[in-house]
């Protein structure tokens, strides 16, 4: 993973952990155990097996993730390098809309195992059919789409910002980067950005003067209600925004939102992921996006896999039929 830093070095760096070769072999061994060709990631029995196996992950990896869970630092991103992804074993990069991973291949199993060190893996019924592992791939004809199927620059956002049960974490693992190795994950932390905002602007952003609509990848979403963009502790607020679909209700709110966008741009980081790199983004304090790239649709395009994690499954229990992992 290459980090192209848009900030001064003294501003701090994201948290990171690189697997030793021994730990990489250990993770691969657990993933191989779960990679049953007759299994299915979305099967509750497979999820139970993965949850039990996650307790056997290398101690250093588990400790790094738990430290991040306790405090995600100023940047709200944890980089993990060296997870088991062998490009020669991968099939062609998918090119269909709504692409997901149902089969428990080794990379997907490793992604789920790592995700379960944070909390419970969840998905949304209205997004990609509720699949727990989703493919982030360019789709022909969707180049300009503001979503995971596009290849233009993806505007900064918190994941499913419109939803009352938005995930606490978004986890992205790279299986392939683009041909030119220029596509990058963009992140910005509200902990860094709010320091650049006047107090009055922060007050406006903390008022219910914004409506965030569901992205185009979400089917049949509820009509959103006005909400604040900043919430929680005024000295360490949470962020909930999507610069592609958050609309201010008045001119003052619009000016405050534009100042926030500029602040995020000024503290932005770009991560160029390589196979086996994983990025955990704390969806409560960091926004993320993507740089533009040029897909070729030749089976070797950029391919990330994504999971969502919630810390408190009880909070969303009314929305999860049968106490499963999929929210309605």
Steps between C-alpha positions, in 0.01 A plus 500: 500500500644836399395804699504831316473755779340837440586625851815603677684212674455646848122474464515128581469183298230233477528193716645197323592134546697273269468124535814295545543208263408261782182696576412513131524122482284471812228724352515305174457175691186625674363641172563170321303319771205729431534491120262207460383489135164373621468783752346843469618814679144618562398174668461561878681171566803621302493832684499311832803297387681815395426666835651205685803491269561872546600431860798304361646784294861593578527688827683798349232551236219475753674743733549757223133489407386522863723802561340670203153406622575665836635818341532551122747785544482831319467350154234234561672247271688178572717351224566126508752359254579145398166318503486189278415608145674325211414671171582194291222311681236766444226472238441794263382819666118504495332755273130462584291750701436406860796261511543304824703208635287211624768228478744493793824534303821554696516883463133543595541269799806696615303824466212367711736358763676833539170691502372286786780625724309830504140385550217346300507497120174640362343585167188677371223313321446793263866514399633215286237266636647501849822315409754517782803524267456744212719560198611855422574485129455724196199416283473580127263789442522611865819702470339826622297335775550637853532158661714190514432410135645828367852598404480881517607665822264389777403787727579477869233344718422297805357163402118489487487837671124518445427178692409492870719189537801613298803274564767590751778377270556454128769243416655490154747234386688519172509195272626698197577863438442666163739445208670835547517470880352847544161425660511606863282484807442852629440563870458806721447518874251728669741515795744683273246694293302665781814667629493710182138615546372808686288428806189645333541266204525201733183612676308512170629158396375364833141603429236293308527710184608227254329219311706210369338282235583136433758424230394356167619155607236490775154384395175624655656705782285696744442874458777663704441745783707812573808419708817671616827427325699515825366319804612379842769665710559853364870461581523166317197474270381219279446573131208396278514645149510412132621782279321341204159481670489721812287808435497806730162653582611865491781725382678513835500121519630484143790732581589295806492177298730651237746607770495144634567361153798731460631400842475132410682566174784672683561201733435230240718191466530265204576130537598301192411145599682194374386134522476386862463857636198568717372835624263533794321836495323614816172612345418720798797735475634460144362556153636315201492510121707395200720659238410454133653224287457350153358147491566271202238230568746228412468292817794672671335818626502633854324266744434574865281301736300675770336418830309709752532457875288617790624519858159464661284241326231545764440855383378379160316189624153623389630532143667155484243222449581183689793674673698451179767719342285676239310819573167579335 
